Amino acid sequence: MLPKQKLLKFTQSIKEYKKKFLDKPLGELDESGTRLLINHFLTDMLGYETLSEVKTEYMIKGTYADYVIQIGGKRHFLVEVKALSLNLSANHLRQSINYGANEGIDFVLLTNGRVFELYKVLFEKPISHELIFSFDLSDSANLKVIAESLQYLHREAVVKKGLDILWDRYSALSPKNLSKLLFSTNV
C-alpha cells in the first residue's frame, strides 16, 4: 500500500518507537501516559494531523472513545487505549466494539502501546467482529510483518481506501471463504 521507500521509513520509525518506549522500563505506565505514546504513534508515525484528523475523547452515547481518526469529515477508525502495564482483555474488546457499533465506525484499533489489535465491526444481527491482525511491537523478529500490516493504518493508505483493501484481502483469504471455494461444485 505504501511505496517501498515510505514502507522502509515506516519500518524504521517502528524500530525507533520500540527502542524509545518499549525497550526501556517505563514502570507502571497508566492509561494517560500510554495515550502520550499513542499520540506520537498516530501523528509522527502514521502521519495524521494532530487537531484536525485525530479527535480525542470522542463522545459516543454518553461515553468517550479515546481517539477517532477522521479525514475530511469521514471517520475511518477509532482507537481505544489501555495502560501499557495492562494486558488487553475481552472486556476491553467489548468496550471498543460497542463504541464502533454505536457510532457506525467499521474499524477499531485496540492497543496498550505494545500490543496492537485491529478489528472489523460487522454490522449484522447481532453485532459481531473479526480480528484482522494482532501483534506485539516488542517482538523484533516480526518487524517486517508488523510494518506490512500497520501500513494500512497510515494516513496515506487510509486515504486510498487501505482499510477496505485490507479487509477484502483478509476476508478473501479467511479459512471460511477458502473452504467454501474448495468445496464448491466447480472445484
Stockholm file with secondary structure:
# STOCKHOLM 1.0

chainA/1-187         MLPKQKLLKFTQSIKEYKKKFLDKPLGELDESGTRLLINHFLTDMLGYETLSEVKTEYMIKGTYADYVIQIGGKRHFLVEVKALSLNLSANHLRQSINYGANEGIDFVLLTNGRVFELYKVLFEKPISHELIFSFDLSDSANLKVIAESLQYLHREAVVKKGLDILWDRYSALSPKNLSKLLFSTNV
#=GR chainA/1-187 SS CCCHHHHHHHHHHHHHHIIIIISSCCCSCCHHHHHHHHHHIIIIITCCCTTTTEEEEEEETTEEEEEEEEETTEEEEEEEECCTTSCCCHHHHHHHHHHHHHHTCSEEEEECSSEEEEEEEECSSSCEEEEEEEEETTCGGGHHHHHHHHGGGSHHHHHTTHHHHHHHHHHHTSHHHHHHHHTSSCC
#=GC SS_cons         CCCHHHHHHHHHHHHHHIIIIISSCCCSCCHHHHHHHHHHIIIIITCCCTTTTEEEEEEETTEEEEEEEEETTEEEEEEEECCTTSCCCHHHHHHHHHHHHHHTCSEEEEECSSEEEEEEEECSSSCEEEEEEEEETTCGGGHHHHHHHHGGGSHHHHHTTHHHHHHHHHHHTSHHHHHHHHTSSCC
//
